[in-house]
Amino acid sequence: MTYDGKLLARARGELEKQKAANRDEMLRRQGEVYARVPEIADIDAKLRAQMARLVRLTIAKTPTLKEELGALKEENLDLQMRRVELLTAYGFGAGYLDEIVSCPICRDTGIDRGGVCACLDRLYNRELTKELATLMRRGDESFERFDLTLYPDAPDANGLSPRETMRMVFEVCRDYAEEFSCASPNLRFQGGTGLGKTYLSACIARVVAARGFSVCYETASAALEAYEKAKFSRDSEEGEAAATRVRRMESCDLMILDDLGTEMTTSMSQSALYTLLNGRLVAKRPCILSTNLTDEELTRRYTGQIASRILGEYKYLPFVGEDIRRKK
């Protein structure tokens, strides 16, 4: 998966907090034990001194190195046994003063076999979910809460009811989220206002993010505004923040662009939209678009290059029925 540098840094910060809390707990336990059993403090001091002696012996390479190392090892084992005896006798448990780590795989380094450890990945996903929550309108979107009874059950001219059509759309979206990979197709949610396009987009975003993929969720107007700020405010703090958002939109595993067609149509916005859509197509990074516009309206509003990509490279999912927000 592709990681967002800003969110990964936050996740590493959370990992450092866990490490600090573990160190504090170790120091607390150490102080508790040393206060009750001073002999253990003496043993730990001798063990540390032995480590220094071991380093000196290894560097010196004296003729009697083997014998001295053997004696040092025997002394070390005696001290370790006495330490365990004392800890157990005073009711602390043999491992009470062992190093405390939250993750036994990476020992809280966040690195596993040269890559990101599962523990850091979980923290990253938590940060990603927080980020998504600030962008989504409701904050409680889930497939389990999607209510198909809000769609009419009467058949239309094609013999299918809006409810049946939306059931198929729902199942495609749920399967898409549960089976998402970087080889997944692009999707185009198309239909009138208040038919669940944003809601199902948010459901997909949550599930895909929870599975460990990086997800970026933006309205079309906010996304294209970021491109404009990144271009014209380069040397400002606002421009740097916009540039970071642009990089995230272009490199994330799944980009969700909501409300396409509500943005101001300018040459700059058309250029930015083409850059985003075409760049992700070339890089084979999936994208989901949602729009209230029909095919004809998309063709009239956007350049031929943009319209051909939207209509030709995105799997069409029709959203039908009556405005759910009004019904609620």
Secondary structure, 3 states (H helix, E strand, C coil): CCCCHHHHHHHHHHHHHHHHHHHHHHHHHHHHHHHHCHHHHHHHHHHHHHHHHHHHHHHHCCCCHHHHHHHHHHHHHHHHHHHHHHHHHCCCCCCCCCCCCCCCCCCCCCEECCEECHHHHHHHHHHHHHHHHHHCCCCCCCHHHCCHHHCCCCCCCCCCCHHHHHHHHHHHHHHHHHCCCCCCCEEEEEECCCCCHHHHHHHHHHHHHHCCCCEEEEEHHHHHHHHHHHHHCCCCHHHHHHHHHHHHHHHCCEEEEEEECCCCCCHHHHHHHHHHHHHHHHHCCCEEEEECCCHHHHHHHCCHHHHHHHHHHEEEEEECCCCHHHHC
